Amino acid sequence: MAVVTERSVEIDELCVNTIRTLAMDAVQMANSGHPGTPMAMAPVAYTLWQQFLRFDPDDPIWPNRDRFVLSAGHASTLLYSLLHLAGVKAVNPEYERLGEPSVPLDDLQRFRQLDSRCPGHPEYRWTSGIETTTGPLGNGFATSVGMAIAANWQAQYFNRDGFDLFDYDVYALGGDGCMMEGISGEAASLAGHLKLSNLCWIYDNNHITIEGNTALAFSEDVATRFIGYGWNVTRVGDANDRERLAHAFEVFKQESERPTLVIVDSHIGWGAPHKQDTSGAHGEPLGEDEIKATKRNYGWPEEAKFLVPDGVYEHFADGVGARGKETRDAWIKRFDRYRAEHPELADQLLRMQRRELPEGWDADIPIFNEDAADVRGRRRLRRRELRRPQPPFRHPRALDARDPERSLAVEAALVWVAVPDLFRLRTDADPAVGDHGDPRHPHLHA
């Protein structure tokens, strides 16, 4: 662990307050948005990104990067500020790196404005560095479970002796609203069942919703619920305690049998003299006077807007930037050796990254005339023609919508997919199996 010095504490605090003030200023400039959670969670996100996240800002789509999901999408300025300060580079829809910033300061200043890279909620493929679109509460939490399952699948399918290509972790940050939603509970149950130890949820426990205190509608013991799901649960009593936050993430990194929930007790709108711990910091700008008073509490120039002090960019570059580059470069060298020894698997991986299908992928799919496309015919097709191992990315949903006859032929098909059985991730006992007791070929419904 790095030695903590007075200088390091000062620059860390400066970076945290830069995230806070950028978020406050962006929401105020737009006269719309949510400043409170970025102000509260800035130390949490900063500690994670700066000390733990394996993410290369110069290549935000390299395959083995850690994933960070902001389930509380209304707090989007928290993520936009991180993307800007970390110097994350843009990637176009063809997944080509452009070398330009994903979130220029100008776009942060145009938060929630037309064509800005900083819309009200994070949008996948609109802003590079956004792993998934979030907004509906709990959705990001649920998606992160799918990402953690995918990481296990990728490891089982692609990793070979001496070549651990995939071992990434998935982090997701959400709040009380995410925990109230049924989708997050269902996803958490599945994650515990599958023992997804590469998954870490961060729960911003601030007790405030847009209507008021969560006690109006929410009083369950979240920690006990997640222990019942089979999760490892740890708690940080103060969101500003970066040392305890780092310890919590270390606990997650050491856990090998269960997903981890880090409950962080926080104060929404931290530092705002009149709006901290109130719903007034939840879904509306703080107001110019409150922002000035808050900046005074931070020791920040009151009149400065969108200020990034000297040394902040460089500190992010020396932290998440340097660590991410080193980790990615080592992975690229490992993949080059892997490609020499396992060319077919390497080709499949590259195609998946580029969203490409193999040549002749649809050659075995028959074409039906309209009068022959009855249900029984399709069922016979399902059993006879498509019951064979397929590449991992072959699935009838990938059919070209411009070819309706072929789409009709597999519309209701039950496809065999030769992939590791995801449900065997949970335990060696009581394995789930497909038809005829063959665990290698689970059924995936179209």
Secondary structure as GFF3:
##gff-version 3
##sequence-region A 1 446
A	DSSP	alpha_helix	6	30	.	.	.	ID=ss1
A	DSSP	alpha_helix	36	51	.	.	.	ID=ss2
A	DSSP	beta_strand	67	70	.	.	.	ID=ss3
A	DSSP	three_ten_helix	73	75	.	.	.	ID=ss4
A	DSSP	alpha_helix	76	85	.	.	.	ID=ss5
A	DSSP	beta_strand	89	91	.	.	.	ID=ss6
A	DSSP	beta_strand	97	101	.	.	.	ID=ss7
A	DSSP	alpha_helix	105	109	.	.	.	ID=ss8
A	DSSP	alpha_helix	139	158	.	.	.	ID=ss9
A	DSSP	beta_strand	170	175	.	.	.	ID=ss10
A	DSSP	alpha_helix	176	180	.	.	.	ID=ss11
A	DSSP	alpha_helix	182	194	.	.	.	ID=ss12
A	DSSP	beta_strand	199	205	.	.	.	ID=ss13
A	DSSP	beta_strand	208	209	.	.	.	ID=ss14
A	DSSP	beta_strand	212	213	.	.	.	ID=ss15
A	DSSP	three_ten_helix	214	216	.	.	.	ID=ss16
A	DSSP	alpha_helix	222	229	.	.	.	ID=ss17
A	DSSP	beta_strand	232	236	.	.	.	ID=ss18
A	DSSP	alpha_helix	242	254	.	.	.	ID=ss19
A	DSSP	beta_strand	260	265	.	.	.	ID=ss20
A	DSSP	three_ten_helix	279	281	.	.	.	ID=ss21
A	DSSP	alpha_helix	288	298	.	.	.	ID=ss22
A	DSSP	alpha_helix	312	316	.	.	.	ID=ss23
A	DSSP	pi_helix	317	321	.	.	.	ID=ss24
A	DSSP	alpha_helix	322	341	.	.	.	ID=ss25
A	DSSP	alpha_helix	343	354	.	.	.	ID=ss26
A	DSSP	three_ten_helix	370	372	.	.	.	ID=ss27
A	DSSP	alpha_helix	375	384	.	.	.	ID=ss28
A	DSSP	three_ten_helix	396	398	.	.	.	ID=ss29
A	DSSP	alpha_helix	404	409	.	.	.	ID=ss30
A	DSSP	beta_strand	414	416	.	.	.	ID=ss31
A	DSSP	three_ten_helix	422	425	.	.	.	ID=ss32
A	DSSP	three_ten_helix	435	437	.	.	.	ID=ss33
A	DSSP	beta_strand	443	445	.	.	.	ID=ss34
###
